[in-house]
């Protein structure tokens, strides 16, 4: 488990979340997500607290040895599959036979440039089976993967994470396949704007990612949401693109000027002034 409390960087604004089981961060891939990963890997400075646990607390300086990253872009170095595995063994240790890893993951021993996209993904996935891997960070690789391979790759990732009894932090810019998530954290403009246990998403930004229209109020009125651009640096970061706030002038003013706190709505924590009336 990873516990992140009130994390601030140049790109993050007081992020708090818990990585336990399959945990998803939803939102367009950008510098804020990269900053969170960099902080977890100990590569950048931050203000706040990050704690790692596996039965007991792990020293944060040692934690990076137990973290594996599935990168967003699956590069193809000019080496063969066996050499790739041997590099991982050198980095993470272990007495695993490289050929057995290739066999388990159905990867051919060939130049990586000759492998299929799915084989290359599994090659990166092999790092989870080498050394001690407690925590897995999966960048938004699904966005760049061919559509027909996405579910298969995600299923295999979750299977391997389960085998090693690890915790997975999965970044996604799409709401597809969120049923695998134990918790969902929606981050926009470096700010946590919603926390959900996966049953429903409520924040206007979250709903735009669902590629749908917002249904609100007793009359089930549908309100279209504008195309998303850069977040605002004052008030709600999403106010420039949300038609919801145009419904009421007092709400519009508040959204533009005041950063909303978290409101508990249907079991979710939602940072949106519209939901203040339901509290």
VEXGU-773125 format. One record per residue: residue in three letters; residue number from 1; y, z, x of N, C-alpha, C in turn. Coordinates in nm, 3 decimals. Example, Ala and Ser with C-alpha at 12.3 -4.5 7.8 and 13.67 -1.06 7.14 Angstrom:
! residues 2
REC  residuo  num     n.c2     n.c3     n.c1    ca.c2    ca.c3    ca.c1     c.c2     c.c3     c.c1
REC      ala    1   -0.569    0.780    1.319   -0.450    0.780    1.230   -0.330    0.780    1.320
REC      ser    2   -0.225    0.708    1.285   -0.106    0.714    1.367    0.003    0.787    1.290
***
This chain:
! residues 279
REC  residuo  num     n.c2     n.c3     n.c1    ca.c2    ca.c3    ca.c1     c.c2     c.c3     c.c1
REC      unk    1   -0.119    0.000    0.084    0.000    0.000    0.000    0.125    0.000    0.088
REC      unk    2    0.226   -0.072    0.042    0.356   -0.073    0.110    0.460   -0.023    0.010
REC      unk    3    0.538    0.074    0.052    0.645    0.128   -0.033    0.779    0.094    0.031
REC      unk    4    0.860    0.019   -0.041    0.992   -0.022    0.006    1.096    0.048   -0.080
REC      unk    5    1.187    0.118   -0.017    1.284    0.197   -0.092    1.427    0.167   -0.048
REC      unk    6    1.506    0.113   -0.142    1.650    0.093   -0.123    1.681    0.014    0.004
REC      unk    7    1.620   -0.102    0.016    1.629   -0.184    0.137    1.753   -0.273    0.134
REC      unk    8    1.833   -0.260    0.239    1.954   -0.343    0.254    1.945   -0.422    0.385
REC      unk    9    1.976   -0.551    0.374    1.996   -0.636    0.491    2.117   -0.724    0.460
REC      unk   10    2.144   -0.820    0.546    2.253   -0.914    0.516    2.225   -0.994    0.389
REC      unk   11    2.097   -1.004    0.353    2.057   -1.086    0.238    2.002   -1.006    0.121
REC      unk   12    1.975   -0.878    0.140    1.914   -0.795    0.036    2.007   -0.682   -0.005
REC      unk   13    2.003   -0.648   -0.133    2.093   -0.549   -0.190    2.016   -0.436   -0.258
REC      unk   14    1.967   -0.343   -0.178    1.902   -0.225   -0.235    1.770   -0.252   -0.303
REC      unk   15    1.683   -0.331   -0.240    1.554   -0.366   -0.299    1.456   -0.249   -0.287
REC      unk   16    1.393   -0.214   -0.399    1.286   -0.114   -0.400    1.165   -0.173   -0.471
REC      unk   17    1.050   -0.167   -0.407    0.928   -0.217   -0.471    0.805   -0.157   -0.404
REC      unk   18    0.692   -0.169   -0.475    0.565   -0.118   -0.425    0.465   -0.234   -0.420
REC      unk   19    0.403   -0.251   -0.305    0.299   -0.353   -0.289    0.165   -0.282   -0.296
REC      unk   20    0.094   -0.302   -0.405   -0.034   -0.235   -0.429   -0.124   -0.331   -0.506
REC      unk   21   -0.231   -0.376   -0.444   -0.311   -0.481   -0.507   -0.239   -0.614   -0.495
REC      unk   22   -0.249   -0.697   -0.597   -0.179   -0.826   -0.597   -0.041   -0.807   -0.657
REC      unk   23    0.060   -0.813   -0.573    0.199   -0.792   -0.614    0.276   -0.921   -0.591
REC      unk   24    0.352   -0.963   -0.691    0.421   -1.091   -0.683    0.573   -1.074   -0.680
REC      unk   25    0.638   -1.153   -0.595    0.784   -1.163   -0.595    0.818   -1.301   -0.649
REC      unk   26    0.885   -1.301   -0.763    0.918   -1.425   -0.831    1.064   -1.461   -0.807
REC      unk   27    1.090   -1.587   -0.778    1.227   -1.632   -0.756    1.231   -1.750   -0.662
REC      unk   28    1.336   -1.829   -0.670    1.350   -1.945   -0.581    1.342   -1.901   -0.435
REC      unk   29    1.267   -1.976   -0.356    1.253   -1.946   -0.214    1.387   -1.962   -0.144
REC      unk   30    1.425   -1.860   -0.065    1.553   -1.866    0.003    1.566   -1.757    0.108
REC      unk   31    1.687   -1.738    0.157    1.710   -1.645    0.267    1.680   -1.501    0.230
REC      unk   32    1.697   -1.464    0.102    1.667   -1.327    0.063    1.518   -1.296    0.076
REC      unk   33    1.434   -1.390    0.037    1.289   -1.370    0.049    1.248   -1.368    0.197
REC      unk   34    1.308   -1.456    0.277    1.279   -1.458    0.421    1.320   -1.326    0.486
REC      unk   35    1.432   -1.271    0.442    1.482   -1.145    0.497    1.387   -1.030    0.466
REC      unk   36    1.332   -1.030    0.346    1.236   -0.926    0.308    1.112   -0.933    0.396
REC      unk   37    1.061   -1.052    0.418    0.943   -1.069    0.503    0.973   -1.028    0.646
REC      unk   38    1.087   -1.070    0.697    1.126   -1.035    0.833    1.137   -0.885    0.851
REC      unk   39    1.187   -0.815    0.750    1.197   -0.669    0.756    1.059   -0.605    0.759
REC      unk   40    0.967   -0.656    0.677    0.831   -0.602    0.673    0.760   -0.622    0.806
REC      unk   41    0.791   -0.733    0.873    0.727   -0.763    1.002    0.796   -0.694    1.119
REC      unk   42    0.903   -0.622    1.090    0.977   -0.552    1.196    1.056   -0.644    1.286
REC      unk   43    1.091   -0.763    1.234    1.162   -0.861    1.315    1.313   -0.855    1.298
REC      unk   44    1.360   -0.782    1.199    1.504   -0.775    1.177    1.544   -0.633    1.137
REC      unk   45    1.669   -0.602    1.158    1.720   -0.469    1.127    1.747   -0.456    0.978
REC      unk   46    1.731   -0.336    0.928    1.758   -0.309    0.787    1.800   -0.164    0.769
REC      unk   47    1.859   -0.138    0.656    1.890   -0.001    0.615    1.802    0.029    0.495
REC      unk   48    1.739    0.144    0.494    1.647    0.179    0.387    1.515    0.226    0.446
REC      unk   49    1.410    0.221    0.368    1.282    0.278    0.410    1.167    0.184    0.374
REC      unk   50    1.080    0.164    0.472    0.956    0.089    0.449    0.841    0.174    0.503
REC      unk   51    0.743    0.203    0.417    0.627    0.282    0.459    0.499    0.205    0.428
REC      unk   52    0.404    0.213    0.521    0.275    0.145    0.507    0.165    0.251    0.495
REC      unk   53    0.072    0.227    0.404   -0.037    0.322    0.382   -0.172    0.250    0.376
REC      unk   54   -0.271    0.307    0.443   -0.410    0.268    0.428   -0.491    0.396    0.445
REC      unk   55   -0.523    0.461    0.334   -0.581    0.596    0.331   -0.477    0.701    0.372
REC      unk   56   -0.405    0.672    0.481   -0.295    0.759    0.523   -0.181    0.671    0.573
REC      unk   57   -0.066    0.731    0.597    0.049    0.652    0.641    0.025    0.594    0.780
REC      unk   58    0.065    0.469    0.796    0.053    0.398    0.924    0.191    0.392    0.989
REC      unk   59    0.196    0.420    1.118    0.322    0.409    1.190    0.375    0.267    1.176
REC      unk   60    0.503    0.256    1.138    0.559    0.123    1.110    0.560    0.032    1.233
REC      unk   61    0.561    0.092    1.352    0.557    0.011    1.473    0.418   -0.049    1.497
REC      unk   62    0.317    0.013    1.436    0.180   -0.037    1.448    0.141   -0.125    1.330
REC      unk   63    0.215   -0.114    1.220    0.178   -0.181    1.095    0.168   -0.332    1.110
REC      unk   64    0.253   -0.389    1.195    0.253   -0.535    1.210    0.119   -0.588    1.259
REC      unk   65    0.040   -0.501    1.326   -0.092   -0.543    1.374   -0.190   -0.564    1.259
REC      unk   66   -0.157   -0.506    1.144   -0.246   -0.513    1.028   -0.194   -0.607    0.919
REC      unk   67   -0.089   -0.681    0.950   -0.029   -0.774    0.854   -0.068   -0.917    0.890
REC      unk   68   -0.104   -0.994    0.790   -0.130   -1.136    0.808   -0.034   -1.214    0.718
REC      unk   69    0.014   -1.326    0.767    0.109   -1.407    0.691    0.050   -1.546    0.666
REC      unk   70    0.049   -1.587    0.541    0.017   -1.725    0.506    0.151   -1.797    0.491
REC      unk   71    0.185   -1.887    0.583    0.318   -1.947    0.583    0.338   -2.046    0.468
REC      unk   72    0.462   -2.064    0.434    0.498   -2.161    0.329    0.461   -2.303    0.371
REC      unk   73    0.492   -2.337    0.494    0.461   -2.469    0.547    0.339   -2.459    0.639
REC      unk   74    0.232   -2.525    0.601    0.108   -2.519    0.677    0.109   -2.626    0.785
REC      unk   75    0.162   -2.588    0.899    0.174   -2.683    1.010    0.037   -2.718    1.067
REC      unk   76    0.030   -2.833    1.130   -0.095   -2.881    1.188   -0.078   -2.898    1.340
REC      unk   77   -0.102   -2.790    1.415   -0.090   -2.801    1.561   -0.193   -2.899    1.617
REC      unk   78   -0.163   -2.953    1.734   -0.249   -3.057    1.794   -0.367   -2.996    1.867
REC      unk   79   -0.447   -2.922    1.792   -0.569   -2.861    1.844   -0.678   -2.878    1.739
REC      unk   80   -0.800   -2.838    1.774   -0.908   -2.847    1.675   -0.929   -2.712    1.606
REC      unk   81   -1.017   -2.710    1.509   -1.039   -2.591    1.426   -1.088   -2.472    1.509
REC      unk   82   -1.183   -2.497    1.598   -1.239   -2.389    1.680   -1.132   -2.326    1.767
REC      unk   83   -1.048   -2.408    1.827   -0.941   -2.356    1.913   -0.844   -2.271    1.831
REC      unk   84   -0.814   -2.314    1.710   -0.725   -2.238    1.621   -0.783   -2.098    1.596
REC      unk   85   -0.912   -2.091    1.567   -0.978   -1.963    1.543   -0.976   -1.876    1.669
REC      unk   86   -0.998   -1.938    1.784   -0.998   -1.863    1.910   -0.860   -1.804    1.940
REC      unk   87   -0.755   -1.875    1.904   -0.619   -1.822    1.920   -0.600   -1.699    1.832
REC      unk   88   -0.650   -1.705    1.709   -0.641   -1.590    1.619   -0.719   -1.471    1.674
REC      unk   89   -0.836   -1.497    1.730   -0.917   -1.390    1.790   -0.844   -1.325    1.907
REC      unk   90   -0.776   -1.406    1.985   -0.699   -1.353    2.097   -0.584   -1.266    2.048
REC      unk   91   -0.521   -1.308    1.938   -0.406   -1.235    1.885   -0.446   -1.106    1.814
REC      unk   92   -0.556   -1.110    1.740   -0.592   -0.997    1.653   -0.717   -0.922    1.696
REC      unk   93   -0.792   -0.975    1.793   -0.912   -0.908    1.838   -1.030   -0.932    1.745
REC      unk   94   -1.144   -0.874    1.783   -1.264   -0.890    1.702   -1.370   -0.971    1.773
REC      unk   95   -1.494   -0.955    1.727   -1.608   -1.023    1.788   -1.670   -1.127    1.695
REC      unk   96   -1.588   -1.185    1.612   -1.636   -1.282    1.514   -1.669   -1.415    1.583
REC      unk   97   -1.778   -1.476    1.541   -1.815   -1.607    1.592   -1.727   -1.712    1.523
REC      unk   98   -1.650   -1.792    1.598   -1.562   -1.892    1.537   -1.635   -1.987    1.444
REC      unk   99   -1.757   -2.028    1.483   -1.834   -2.121    1.400   -1.868   -2.059    1.265
REC      unk  100   -1.895   -1.927    1.264   -1.930   -1.861    1.139   -1.810   -1.855    1.044
REC      unk  101   -1.691   -1.839    1.100   -1.569   -1.839    1.018   -1.551   -1.976    0.952
REC      unk  102   -1.569   -2.081    1.031   -1.556   -2.216    0.976   -1.658   -2.241    0.866
REC      unk  103   -1.779   -2.190    0.887   -1.886   -2.209    0.789   -1.855   -2.135    0.659
REC      unk  104   -1.810   -2.011    0.670   -1.778   -1.930    0.552   -1.670   -1.996    0.467
REC      unk  105   -1.570   -2.054    0.533   -1.456   -2.111    0.462   -1.466   -2.263    0.442
REC      unk  106   -1.583   -2.318    0.475   -1.606   -2.463    0.455   -1.501   -2.550    0.524
REC      unk  107   -1.480   -2.522    0.653   -1.384   -2.597    0.733   -1.460   -2.677    0.838
REC      unk  108   -1.431   -2.803    0.850   -1.494   -2.886    0.952   -1.437   -2.853    1.090
REC      unk  109   -1.521   -2.864    1.192   -1.473   -2.850    1.329   -1.422   -2.986    1.375
REC      unk  110   -1.293   -3.006    1.356   -1.231   -3.136    1.386   -1.086   -3.108    1.424
REC      unk  111   -1.017   -3.212    1.470   -0.875   -3.197    1.493   -0.808   -3.157    1.362
REC      unk  112   -0.714   -3.064    1.370   -0.650   -3.014    1.248   -0.580   -3.127    1.173
REC      unk  113   -0.530   -3.223    1.247   -0.462   -3.336    1.183   -0.557   -3.418    1.095
REC      unk  114   -0.688   -3.404    1.119   -0.787   -3.479    1.040   -0.839   -3.401    0.920
REC      unk  115   -0.801   -3.274    0.909   -0.851   -3.190    0.801   -0.776   -3.217    0.671
REC      unk  116   -0.842   -3.188    0.561   -0.776   -3.199    0.430   -0.675   -3.085    0.415
REC      unk  117   -0.587   -3.098    0.318   -0.487   -2.994    0.294   -0.554   -2.861    0.261
REC      unk  118   -0.660   -2.865    0.186   -0.731   -2.742    0.149   -0.799   -2.680    0.270
REC      unk  119   -0.855   -2.761    0.358   -0.917   -2.708    0.480   -0.812   -2.642    0.570
REC      unk  120   -0.696   -2.703    0.579   -0.588   -2.645    0.661   -0.546   -2.510    0.603
REC      unk  121   -0.535   -2.503    0.470   -0.502   -2.375    0.406   -0.607   -2.270    0.440
REC      unk  122   -0.734   -2.306    0.430   -0.841   -2.211    0.461   -0.840   -2.171    0.608
REC      unk  123   -0.796   -2.261    0.694   -0.786   -2.229    0.836   -0.684   -2.117    0.857
REC      unk  124   -0.571   -2.126    0.789   -0.472   -2.017    0.797   -0.526   -1.891    0.729
REC      unk  125   -0.604   -1.909    0.625   -0.663   -1.796    0.554   -0.763   -1.721    0.642
REC      unk  126   -0.818   -1.788    0.741   -0.919   -1.726    0.828   -0.865   -1.605    0.903
REC      unk  127   -0.733   -1.597    0.920   -0.674   -1.483    0.991   -0.704   -1.351    0.920
REC      unk  128   -0.730   -1.358    0.789   -0.760   -1.237    0.712   -0.897   -1.179    0.748
REC      unk  129   -0.983   -1.263    0.805   -1.119   -1.221    0.839   -1.133   -1.183    0.986
REC      unk  130   -1.022   -1.181    1.057   -1.024   -1.152    1.201   -0.942   -1.026    1.228
REC      unk  131   -1.001   -0.932    1.304   -0.933   -0.806    1.329   -0.925   -0.723    1.202
REC      unk  132   -0.830   -0.631    1.197   -0.811   -0.546    1.080   -0.689   -0.595    1.002
REC      unk  133   -0.714   -0.652    0.886   -0.606   -0.703    0.801   -0.598   -0.615    0.676
REC      unk  134   -0.491   -0.539    0.665   -0.472   -0.452    0.549   -0.371   -0.511    0.450
REC      unk  135   -0.274   -0.583    0.504   -0.164   -0.633    0.421   -0.149   -0.784    0.442
REC      unk  136   -0.139   -0.857    0.332   -0.126   -1.002    0.340    0.004   -1.044    0.272
REC      unk  137    0.084   -1.119    0.345    0.208   -1.175    0.290    0.189   -1.325    0.276
REC      unk  138    0.196   -1.373    0.153    0.181   -1.517    0.127    0.315   -1.574    0.087
REC      unk  139    0.374   -1.652    0.177    0.500   -1.718    0.143    0.475   -1.819    0.030
REC      unk  140    0.579   -1.880   -0.020    0.568   -1.966   -0.138    0.499   -2.099   -0.104
REC      unk  141    0.376   -2.089   -0.054    0.302   -2.210   -0.013    0.262   -2.296   -0.132
REC      unk  142    0.248   -2.235   -0.249    0.204   -2.310   -0.367    0.303   -2.418   -0.406
REC      unk  143    0.432   -2.394   -0.381    0.534   -2.492   -0.420    0.515   -2.625   -0.347
REC      unk  144    0.464   -2.619   -0.223    0.452   -2.739   -0.141    0.312   -2.800   -0.146
REC      unk  145    0.223   -2.736   -0.217    0.084   -2.782   -0.220    0.062   -2.879   -0.336
REC      unk  146   -0.030   -2.973   -0.316   -0.064   -3.066   -0.423   -0.112   -2.990   -0.546
REC      unk  147   -0.070   -3.038   -0.662   -0.093   -2.966   -0.788   -0.240   -2.932   -0.810
REC      unk  148   -0.328   -3.026   -0.783   -0.470   -3.006   -0.812   -0.535   -2.903   -0.720
REC      unk  149   -0.467   -2.866   -0.611   -0.523   -2.770   -0.516   -0.470   -2.628   -0.536
REC      unk  150   -0.362   -2.614   -0.610   -0.293   -2.484   -0.618   -0.383   -2.372   -0.669
REC      unk  151   -0.446   -2.393   -0.783   -0.528   -2.287   -0.841   -0.646   -2.254   -0.751
REC      unk  152   -0.708   -2.357   -0.694   -0.822   -2.338   -0.605   -0.783   -2.256   -0.483
REC      unk  153   -0.668   -2.288   -0.424   -0.620   -2.215   -0.305   -0.587   -2.071   -0.340
REC      unk  154   -0.518   -2.051   -0.452   -0.481   -1.915   -0.493   -0.606   -1.832   -0.522
REC      unk  155   -0.702   -1.891   -0.588   -0.827   -1.821   -0.619   -0.898   -1.778   -0.491
REC      unk  156   -0.901   -1.865   -0.391   -0.967   -1.831   -0.265   -0.891   -1.723   -0.190
REC      unk  157   -0.757   -1.730   -0.193   -0.675   -1.627   -0.129   -0.705   -1.490   -0.189
REC      unk  158   -0.705   -1.481   -0.320   -0.728   -1.353   -0.387   -0.870   -1.304   -0.361
REC      unk  159   -0.965   -1.396   -0.354   -1.104   -1.360   -0.325   -1.115   -1.295   -0.187
REC      unk  160   -1.053   -1.356   -0.086   -1.061   -1.302    0.050   -0.987   -1.168    0.059
REC      unk  161   -0.871   -1.158   -0.006   -0.797   -1.030   -0.007   -0.882   -0.920   -0.068
REC      unk  162   -0.956   -0.954   -0.174   -1.045   -0.857   -0.238   -1.159   -0.816   -0.145
REC      unk  163   -1.214   -0.913   -0.073   -1.325   -0.884    0.020   -1.282   -0.785    0.127
REC      unk  164   -1.161   -0.802    0.180   -1.114   -0.713    0.287   -1.047   -0.587    0.231
REC      unk  165   -1.045   -0.575    0.097   -0.983   -0.460    0.031   -0.837   -0.443    0.075
REC      unk  166   -0.764   -0.555    0.076   -0.626   -0.554    0.121   -0.526   -0.557    0.006
REC      unk  167   -0.401   -0.550    0.041   -0.290   -0.563   -0.054   -0.220   -0.695   -0.028
REC      unk  168   -0.187   -0.766   -0.135   -0.127   -0.899   -0.123    0.013   -0.900   -0.182
REC      unk  169    0.110   -0.948   -0.103    0.245   -0.973   -0.151    0.262   -1.124   -0.160
REC      unk  170    0.262   -1.174   -0.282    0.265   -1.318   -0.307    0.403   -1.362   -0.355
REC      unk  171    0.465   -1.452   -0.281    0.595   -1.506   -0.319    0.573   -1.635   -0.397
REC      unk  172    0.646   -1.649   -0.508    0.630   -1.769   -0.591    0.761   -1.806   -0.658
REC      unk  173    0.792   -1.934   -0.657    0.910   -1.983   -0.728    0.871   -2.035   -0.866
REC      unk  174    0.744   -2.026   -0.898    0.693   -2.074   -1.027    0.628   -1.959   -1.103
REC      unk  175    0.635   -1.967   -1.235    0.572   -1.864   -1.319    0.426   -1.897   -1.350
REC      unk  176    0.376   -2.007   -1.298    0.235   -2.041   -1.320    0.145   -1.943   -1.244
REC      unk  177    0.035   -1.908   -1.304   -0.067   -1.823   -1.242   -0.023   -1.679   -1.219
REC      unk  178    0.080   -1.634   -1.290    0.126   -1.496   -1.273    0.028   -1.395   -1.332
REC      unk  179   -0.073   -1.443   -1.403   -0.172   -1.351   -1.460   -0.250   -1.278   -1.351
REC      unk  180   -0.245   -1.327   -1.228   -0.316   -1.260   -1.119   -0.239   -1.139   -1.067
REC      unk  181   -0.114   -1.123   -1.108   -0.026   -1.021   -1.051   -0.040   -0.887   -1.122
REC      unk  182   -0.058   -0.783   -1.044   -0.057   -0.647   -1.098    0.085   -0.606   -1.131
REC      unk  183    0.178   -0.641   -1.044    0.321   -0.618   -1.066    0.396   -0.745   -1.032
REC      unk  184    0.507   -0.768   -1.103    0.594   -0.881   -1.075    0.735   -0.828   -1.052
REC      unk  185    0.793   -0.864   -0.938    0.932   -0.831   -0.908    1.011   -0.961   -0.903
REC      unk  186    1.116   -0.969   -0.981    1.200   -1.089   -0.983    1.324   -1.062   -0.898
REC      unk  187    1.344   -1.143   -0.795    1.458   -1.127   -0.704    1.545   -1.251   -0.710
REC      unk  188    1.674   -1.230   -0.733    1.770   -1.341   -0.737    1.897   -1.298   -0.666
REC      unk  189    1.941   -1.378   -0.569    2.062   -1.343   -0.495    2.049   -1.215   -0.416
REC      unk  190    1.926   -1.185   -0.370    1.904   -1.065   -0.290    1.896   -0.937   -0.370
REC      unk  191    1.896   -0.949   -0.502    1.896   -0.831   -0.589    1.771   -0.832   -0.677
REC      unk  192    1.712   -0.715   -0.694    1.600   -0.701   -0.785    1.654   -0.697   -0.927
REC      unk  193    1.620   -0.797   -1.008    1.676   -0.804   -1.143    1.573   -0.777   -1.252
REC      unk  194    1.446   -0.773   -1.215    1.345   -0.738   -1.315    1.216   -0.692   -1.247
REC      unk  195    1.152   -0.595   -1.311    1.019   -0.549   -1.270    0.930   -0.551   -1.393
REC      unk  196    0.816   -0.617   -1.380    0.727   -0.634   -1.495    0.583   -0.610   -1.452
REC      unk  197    0.503   -0.568   -1.548    0.360   -0.555   -1.523    0.284   -0.678   -1.571
REC      unk  198    0.358   -0.787   -1.590    0.295   -0.917   -1.611    0.279   -0.962   -1.754
REC      unk  199    0.305   -0.876   -1.851    0.283   -0.914   -1.990    0.395   -1.004   -2.042
REC      unk  200    0.518   -0.981   -1.994    0.631   -1.056   -2.047    0.746   -1.050   -1.948
REC      unk  201    0.826   -1.156   -1.944    0.948   -1.158   -1.864    1.066   -1.164   -1.959
REC      unk  202    1.174   -1.091   -1.925    1.285   -1.075   -2.019    1.420   -1.117   -1.965
REC      unk  203    1.442   -1.107   -1.834    1.574   -1.140   -1.780    1.601   -1.290   -1.799
REC      unk  204    1.725   -1.328   -1.832    1.758   -1.471   -1.850    1.717   -1.558   -1.731
REC      unk  205    1.733   -1.507   -1.609    1.691   -1.584   -1.491    1.539   -1.602   -1.491
REC      unk  206    1.467   -1.496   -1.521    1.321   -1.504   -1.526    1.276   -1.608   -1.626
REC      unk  207    1.345   -1.613   -1.739    1.307   -1.705   -1.845    1.337   -1.851   -1.810
REC      unk  208    1.437   -1.873   -1.728    1.462   -2.011   -1.684    1.347   -2.058   -1.595
REC      unk  209    1.289   -1.965   -1.518    1.175   -2.001   -1.434    1.052   -2.031   -1.519
REC      unk  210    1.050   -1.979   -1.638    0.941   -2.012   -1.731    0.959   -2.152   -1.789
REC      unk  211    1.074   -2.212   -1.757    1.105   -2.347   -1.806    1.100   -2.352   -1.959
REC      unk  212    1.160   -2.248   -2.018    1.161   -2.239   -2.163    1.301   -2.201   -2.208
REC      unk  213    1.314   -2.171   -2.336    1.439   -2.122   -2.390    1.425   -1.974   -2.424
REC      unk  214    1.537   -1.906   -2.423    1.536   -1.764   -2.452    1.527   -1.741   -2.602
REC      unk  215    1.439   -1.653   -2.643    1.432   -1.615   -2.783    1.478   -1.470   -2.794
REC      unk  216    1.586   -1.447   -2.870    1.644   -1.314   -2.876    1.675   -1.277   -3.020
REC      unk  217    1.700   -1.146   -3.041    1.750   -1.100   -3.169    1.647   -1.111   -3.280
REC      unk  218    1.684   -1.054   -3.394    1.594   -1.053   -3.509    1.577   -1.191   -3.570
REC      unk  219    1.674   -1.280   -3.549    1.669   -1.413   -3.609    1.595   -1.515   -3.521
REC      unk  220    1.542   -1.466   -3.410    1.469   -1.555   -3.319    1.554   -1.673   -3.275
REC      unk  221    1.678   -1.645   -3.246    1.769   -1.752   -3.207    1.739   -1.796   -3.065
REC      unk  222    1.735   -1.926   -3.043    1.707   -1.980   -2.910    1.835   -2.024   -2.842
REC      unk  223    1.851   -1.980   -2.717    1.972   -2.010   -2.643    1.935   -2.080   -2.513
REC      unk  224    1.978   -2.203   -2.490    1.945   -2.274   -2.367    2.018   -2.213   -2.248
REC      unk  225    1.959   -2.221   -2.133    2.018   -2.167   -2.011    2.054   -2.282   -1.917
REC      unk  226    2.172   -2.272   -1.855    2.218   -2.379   -1.766    2.133   -2.388   -1.639
REC      unk  227    2.149   -2.498   -1.569    2.082   -2.516   -1.441    2.130   -2.409   -1.344
REC      unk  228    2.038   -2.358   -1.264    2.070   -2.247   -1.174    2.129   -2.298   -1.044
REC      unk  229    2.235   -2.231   -0.998    2.294   -2.258   -0.868    2.299   -2.131   -0.786
REC      unk  230    2.395   -2.121   -0.697    2.408   -2.003   -0.611    2.451   -1.882   -0.693
REC      unk  231    2.401   -1.763   -0.659    2.436   -1.643   -0.734    2.581   -1.601   -0.712
REC      unk  232    2.636   -1.532   -0.809    2.771   -1.478   -0.797    2.768   -1.353   -0.710
REC      unk  233    2.877   -1.326   -0.640    2.884   -1.207   -0.556    2.950   -1.090   -0.627
REC      unk  234    2.977   -1.104   -0.757    3.033   -0.993   -0.834    2.973   -0.995   -0.974
REC      unk  235    2.964   -0.875   -1.034    2.901   -0.865   -1.163    2.753   -0.899   -1.154
REC      unk  236    2.696   -0.944   -1.265    2.558   -0.991   -1.263    2.552   -1.119   -1.180
REC      unk  237    2.459   -1.130   -1.085    2.455   -1.249   -1.000    2.425   -1.378   -1.077
REC      unk  238    2.374   -1.364   -1.199    2.334   -1.481   -1.277    2.438   -1.523   -1.382
REC      unk  239    2.550   -1.453   -1.390    2.640   -1.472   -1.505    2.698   -1.614   -1.514
REC      unk  240    2.713   -1.682   -1.403    2.771   -1.817   -1.407    2.682   -1.918   -1.479
REC      unk  241    2.554   -1.886   -1.495    2.459   -1.983   -1.548    2.394   -1.937   -1.679
REC      unk  242    2.434   -1.822   -1.730    2.368   -1.763   -1.846    2.451   -1.781   -1.972
REC      unk  243    2.401   -1.858   -2.067    2.469   -1.876   -2.195    2.458   -1.752   -2.283
REC      unk  244    2.365   -1.665   -2.251    2.345   -1.545   -2.332    2.472   -1.461   -2.340
REC      unk  245    2.543   -1.449   -2.229    2.662   -1.364   -2.227    2.778   -1.424   -2.306
REC      unk  246    2.771   -1.554   -2.336    2.877   -1.618   -2.412    2.876   -1.578   -2.559
REC      unk  247    2.772   -1.512   -2.602    2.760   -1.473   -2.742    2.866   -1.373   -2.784
REC      unk  248    2.900   -1.282   -2.694    2.993   -1.175   -2.727    3.094   -1.161   -2.613
REC      unk  249    3.222   -1.159   -2.647    3.326   -1.151   -2.545    3.316   -1.023   -2.462
REC      unk  250    3.297   -0.904   -2.524    3.284   -0.782   -2.442    3.167   -0.792   -2.344
REC      unk  251    3.057   -0.853   -2.389    2.941   -0.871   -2.301    2.975   -0.964   -2.186
REC      unk  252    3.049   -1.070   -2.215    3.088   -1.167   -2.113    3.172   -1.101   -2.004
REC      unk  253    3.267   -1.018   -2.046    3.354   -0.949   -1.950    3.273   -0.855   -1.862
REC      unk  254    3.185   -0.779   -1.926    3.103   -0.682   -1.852    3.012   -0.754   -1.752
REC      unk  255    2.952   -0.866   -1.795    2.861   -0.939   -1.706    2.933   -0.994   -1.583
REC      unk  256    3.057   -1.035   -1.603    3.134   -1.092   -1.493    3.186   -0.988   -1.394
REC      unk  257    3.210   -0.867   -1.444    3.277   -0.767   -1.362    3.187   -0.655   -1.312
REC      unk  258    3.081   -0.623   -1.385    3.000   -0.506   -1.351    2.855   -0.545   -1.324
REC      unk  259    2.804   -0.492   -1.215    2.664   -0.514   -1.180    2.578   -0.429   -1.273
REC      unk  260    2.490   -0.488   -1.353    2.413   -0.410   -1.449    2.307   -0.322   -1.384
REC      unk  261    2.287   -0.201   -1.437    2.176   -0.118   -1.391    2.046   -0.167   -1.452
REC      unk  262    1.938   -0.098   -1.422    1.810   -0.131   -1.482    1.796   -0.063   -1.619
REC      unk  263    1.757   -0.140   -1.720    1.728   -0.086   -1.851    1.578   -0.101   -1.877
REC      unk  264    1.518   -0.001   -1.940    1.376   -0.006   -1.974    1.361   -0.076   -2.108
REC      unk  265    1.297   -0.193   -2.107    1.278   -0.272   -2.228    1.133   -0.323   -2.232
REC      unk  266    1.059   -0.284   -2.334    0.920   -0.327   -2.352    0.835   -0.300   -2.227
REC      unk  267    0.864   -0.191   -2.161    0.788   -0.154   -2.042    0.839   -0.217   -1.914
REC      unk  268    0.930   -0.314   -1.925    0.991   -0.376   -1.807    1.117   -0.300   -1.767
REC      unk  269    1.155   -0.314   -1.642    1.287   -0.270   -1.595    1.369   -0.397   -1.576
REC      unk  270    1.480   -0.408   -1.652    1.557   -0.532   -1.655    1.704   -0.504   -1.625
REC      unk  271    1.758   -0.573   -1.525    1.899   -0.559   -1.488    1.980   -0.664   -1.564
REC      unk  272    2.013   -0.633   -1.689    2.087   -0.727   -1.775    2.161   -0.648   -1.882
REC      unk  273    2.292   -0.669   -1.890    2.375   -0.595   -1.985    2.336   -0.623   -2.130
REC      unk  274    2.279   -0.736   -2.158    2.242   -0.767   -2.296    2.147   -0.662   -2.353
REC      unk  275    2.059   -0.610   -2.268    1.955   -0.519   -2.315    2.004   -0.375   -2.327
REC      unk  276    2.130   -0.349   -2.293    2.183   -0.214   -2.307    2.174   -0.167   -2.452
REC      unk  277    2.192   -0.257   -2.546    2.191   -0.222   -2.689    2.053   -0.178   -2.737
REC      unk  278    1.948   -0.211   -2.660    1.813   -0.176   -2.703    1.765   -0.044   -2.643
REC      unk  279    1.848    0.016   -2.560    1.809    0.140   -2.493    1.847    0.260   -2.580
***
